[in-house]
Amino acid sequence: MKILLVYPHFKKYLETNPRILEALDFPLYASFKTAPSLGIPILTALTPDEHELHFADGNLEEIPYDQHFDLVAINCFTPQAKHAYVVASEFKKRGVLTVIGGIHASNMSEECKLYADAVCIGEAEQTWGEILTDAKNGKLKPFYRGDNSFNLDNYVMPDRRLYREKKGYDWKPLLIQSFRGCKYNCNYCAIPEAHGKCLKKRPVEHVMKEISMNMDLDGLFLAEDQFLLPDPEEIFFNSSALINQNTELLKLIKDSGVNSTYLVMGFDPISVKAVSHNMPEEAERNIKMIQDAGLEIFASVGVGLEADDTSVFERHIDFLARNNIKHVEFWILTPFPGTPMWHKYMKKDRMLIKDFDYYNGAHTVFQPKKMSVKELDDGFIWLWKEFFTRFPLAPEEAAKYYNLTDDFKMKHNIKK
């Protein structure tokens, strides 16, 4: 079969909320383009050589609707959903079999089925072979369901050949996945519902082999939803204030070549308690441990929790300043489909916007509990402006957190 894998277009912050750029003139928040998530190279690796594979990235190029394909497989997360539906519909009109998969499809399978012939739910390793067999026979089942029981000992080596040399990506470090699932059921996180509510670990030697096979790529990004779990036997990073207390482990991480952590605040109970409930001691202790180990922090700060009122914005600025965090991005908490808050807000009729283009962290898509939509939107913009006014950061200093290409830096006059 001739198969097209599609990574749909999605609108980033500035494409849907130009007020951010009005608040600060900072080129790093322009729409730099990134290589696709791991879904595409995993599907590539799982596809037998008898099939002819092609790839289209809607963020770089036009989708080849008028070329002949036997099967189109679309991988998407929620901000890509609107475009994914367009891609599926266009190919269906041309009589091409279509399947949508990814975290959005796993959590919104019935809606996705309105546009595609089939929906892949859960882990593709459990279903992709069956999808290929059925497509070869000319008919797909409506749903293909994995049960999150896939053993990561059998994880295939992601095959990046379809886009490895593709021109136009501004940020393309090696994305590595070392485990799946999560035992913490945070209110705004879609991971447990889609990938399972337990932690599944990939063998370390497999991870090391993948790194060694891709040493020519610029930078390494551990694409995990957690870094340092608070369980003593775990050795993986957790990008939140909920961390392992083992200082020797932190030193080992630093000595291994890790320079910085992407610290997400707004999901886990410690960071929520720190600012939304103004009880920062535990979070500040953990942040100090990270910094004492020599790791820099790139904080990703979410606002709009149930406990948040208009006083939370100033507390966030104070918290960041007090803890000497030099670089940050802000986002509005978004109840993604499948999360506990999505179900809660849907039941209470608090979801205000259904257009998934706006589910990118730059908009209030729900009715906040203790402030108006305008107050949350305005507070979000104030955070951007206030932080970078109080703590200006040269673009070349901020750029070290992004692994951006030399071409992008040159285009935006960012010094190397």
N, C-alpha and C positions, 0 to 999 in steps of 0.2 A: 504493500500500500504506500501511497504518497501521503505523508502526514505533516500537517502544519502545527507547530506549537506556538501559541500566542501569549505574550505578556502585555496585557492591555494598558492603554494610557491611563494615567491618574493625575489629578490636579494637586499640586503641592500648595503649601501655605500661600505663597504670593500670587498664585494664579486665582485663588478664590478670595483672598483677603489682602488687598494691596495696602491696607492701613498699616500693616507691619512695616513695610518698606518706607511708608511715610513717617513712621515713628523713628526709624534709624536708617541711615544710609550705609548698609553693610552688605557687600557683595556675596558673602557666603550664604546668605539666605535667598539669593536668587535661585532659579529653578535648575540647579545642577542635576545632571542625569546620572542615574546609577544603573549598574548591571542588574539583571533580574534576580529574584529570590531563588532559593535552592530548589523549588518545585520543578523548574525547567531542566536544570542539569540532572536531577534525579530521574525524571521521565526519559531523558535522553539515554541515560545509562541503562534503564530498564527495557529499552526498545531493542528487539532483535535486529541483527544486521540485514535481514531480508527486507526491512522497510526503509523507505527513503524519507529522511527527516529534513524538515525546513523549519525556520524560526523567524518570527516577526515580532519586533518590539514596538508597540504603539507609541512609545515615548520618543522614538528615534525616527520612525519611518511609517509610510502608509501601509495599511494592511492589504495584501494582494488578493482582494476579493475575486478577481476575475481569472485567477490561475486555477488550474485543476488540482483538487486534493480529494482524497478518499475519506480523510478524517481530519477534523480540526479540534485540537485540545487546548482549552483556555484555562490558564492558571490565574487566580485573582484573589486579592484581599478586598476588604470593603470599599476603600476609596476608588478601586478599579471597577467596581461592580457595574456601574452605569455603562461604561464603555464595553465591558465584557458582554453585557446583554446585546449591545448593538452588533458586536462581532458575531456572536452566535446567531442572531436573527438574520444577518446578511448572508451568512453561509448557508443557513437553513433554506432561505429563499432560493438559493442556487442548487438545492438538492444535495448538499454536502452534510455528512453526518457530523454532529457537534457534541462535545462533552465539556462541561465546566467543572473544575475542581479547585481545591485550595481552601483556605480557612473560611472564607465567606460562603462558599458553596456548602461546606460542611455544616454551617450554622443557619443557612437560609436555603436549604435544598429545594423546598417546594416552590419558592419564588424563582430560583434559577431554572427549574424545569419548565417554566413558562416560556423560556427563550431558547433552551438547548434541547437536543434529543435526549441527553442523558446527563446525570449529575454524579460525580465521584465524591463520595462522602468519606472523610477520614483519611487514613494513610494509603497513598497510591500504590505502595509496594504490594498491598493485599488485593488490589483490584485491576491494576493496569494490564496485566496479562489477559484477563478475562475480557476487558474492554477491547483490546486489540483483536482477540479471536472473534468476538461478536461483530465488530466493525468489518472485519475481513469477510464475514458471512452476510454483510449487508444490513444488519439490524441491531440496534443497541437496546438494552433494557433501560427503563426510565431511571433507575437508581442502582448504583454500585456502592455497597456499604462495607467499609472496613470497621473493625471493632476495637481499634487501638491496642491490639494484642501483638502487633508486629515486633519481633525480637531484633533489637538494633545490632546484635551480633551479625545479622544478615544484611546490614545496611550496605547498599551499593556505593561504589566510589562515584560521586557526582561527575558527570561528563560535561565539561564547559565548552566543547569544541564549536557549538553552534553560534556562540557569541564572543568567544575569547578574543578574536581579532576584529570584532565589529567596531567601527569608528563612531565616536560621538559620546561615549561615556566619560563623565568628568570624575567619577569616583568608582574605582573598581579594585578594592582589595579582595583578598581571598576570604570568602564567607565560609566559616566552618561551623558545622552542627555536631555537638558531642552528646547531646541528650534531647529527649522530647518529653512533653507532658509537664505537669506541675501539680504538686500536692497542696498548694495554697490556692484557695478559691476566691481570689480577689474580685471585688464587685465589678470592676470595669475591664477585666481581662477575659478575652475569648479563648485563650489557650486551653484551659482544662476541658471545656466543652468539646473542642475540636480535636485535641490530641491526647486526651485522657487525664485523669486526676491522680496519676502516680508518675514518678520520675523513672524514665527508662534511659539507661546509660549505654553509650556506644563504647566498644573496647578502645582503650587508650592507644593501642598500637595501630588501630585503623585510622584514628585521627592523625597520628604522627605520620603515617604513610601518605595520607592525603596532603598534608602540609609539605612533605618532601617532594611530592609530585608537582607542586605548584609554586615553587620558590621564585619563579620569575615574575609572579604577580606582585603588584605594589601594595604592600601592607597586609596585615592579617586581622580579621575581625571575627571574634568569637560570637556568632550570631545566636546567642542563647537568651532565653527569657529570664534566666537567673544566673548570677555569678557565684557569689560565695554563700552557699546555703548554711544555715545555722546548725546543721547537723555535724558533729565532729568528724564523722568518717567521710563526708563529702569533700571533694577538692575542686569543684567547679565554681566559676564566678557567679555572682548574683548582682545584677545591676539595680540594686535598691539599698535602702538603709538597713535592710534585714540581712545581716552578714554573719559569717563564721567568726568566732572570737579568737581564732588561732593566729597569733601574730607571726609565728614561724611560717605559716602557710602564705600569709601576705608577703613576707620577705622572699619566699621562694617564687611567688608570682612576679615580683619585681625583678629578681635576679634572672628569671627566664626571659626577660626582654619586654615585658608588658610595661607600657609607659603611662596609660591612663585608663580610667573606667568611665563608662557611660552610666551615670547614677540616676535612675528614675525615681522621682518623688511624687507620690500621689496615689499609688496602688497599695503598697504594703502598709501594715498596721503601724510600723514604727515611724515612717515619714508622715503618715496621716496624723498621728498623735502629736508629732513634733510641731507642725505649723497650724493645721486646722483646729487642733485642740490646745495649742500653745503649751505643749509639754515636750520641749526639745532635747532633754538631757540624754536619752538613750541614742537618739539619732546623731547628736553631736559627738558622743563618745565613739560611735562606730565610724563616723566620718574622719575623726582625728586618727583613728587606727589606720585607715586607708592612707591618709596623708603622711603619717609618720613612717609608713613603709616606703615612701617615695613615689607613690602613685598620684598623678594629677586627676582631678575630677572634672568631668564635663557633665554638669547637672541638667536633667530634663525635668522640668517642674510643671506639674498639672494643677489646675485650679478648677473649682466648680463642684467640690464635694458637698454632700448634704449638710455638713457642719459649717461650710464656708459662708460668711457674710462679707460685706464690703471691707471689713477690717483685715481680711486675710492677705490682701495684696501687700500692704506695708509690712506685715509680719514675714512674708516671703523674702522681701528685700533685706530686712534686718537679719533674717536667718542666714542668707547667702553671704552677707557682709561679715557677720560674726564668725562664720566658718571659713572665711578666706577662699571662697569658691569664685574663680576668676572668669569662668565661661559657663554660659547657661543658655538653654532654649526653653521657652514657655509654651504650654499648650493647654487647651480647654478639655477637661475630661469628657470623653465621648462614650456613651453607652453603645458599644458595638453589638451587632446582632449576636445572640447566643450568650451574652454576659448576664450575670445576675441582675445588674442595673437595667439592662435593656428590658428584661421580662418585667421587672418592677415598674418601670416607667410606662411601659406599654399598658399594663393593667390599670395604672392610675391616669392614663391619657396625658402623660407629661412629655411624650415625644412630639416635637413641634415640626421637625423637618425630616422628610423621608428621602430627599435627594442625596444619594450616597456620595456625590461629588464633594459634599460639605463635611463628610465624616473623616476629616484629616487633621483634627486637633486645632483648627484655626477658627472654629465657629461654635456658638452655643446652639446645639440642635435639640435641646430639651428645656423644660421649664425648671430653673433652679429653685431650691427650696427657700433660701433666705435672702435672695436678691432677685432683681428683675433680669431679663435677658440682656437688656442694654447695659445694666451695671456690670454684669459679668464680661460682656464683650469689651466694654470700655476699660475695665480693670485689667483685662488681658493685654490690651494695647499699652496701657500705662506701665505695666511691668516691663515690657520690652524697652520702652523709652527710658524709664527711670533707672533700670539696671545699667544700661550702656551709657547713660549720662553720668551716673555716679562712678561707674567703674569702666571707663573707656578701655577698649582692648584693640590693639593694632591688628588689622586683618591678617598680617603674617603670623602673629602670635596665635590667633584663633584657628588659622588654617592647619596648624599641626594636628588638630583633632579630627581632620576630615579625610586625609589621604587623597587629596585632590590632584588631578593631573597637572603637569606643567603648563599645558595649553590653557586650562581654565584659569590658572593663576596669572598667566601672561595676559589673557583677555581682560581680567579685572584688576590688572596692575598690582597684584599681590606679590611681594618680594619672596624669593625662595629662602 
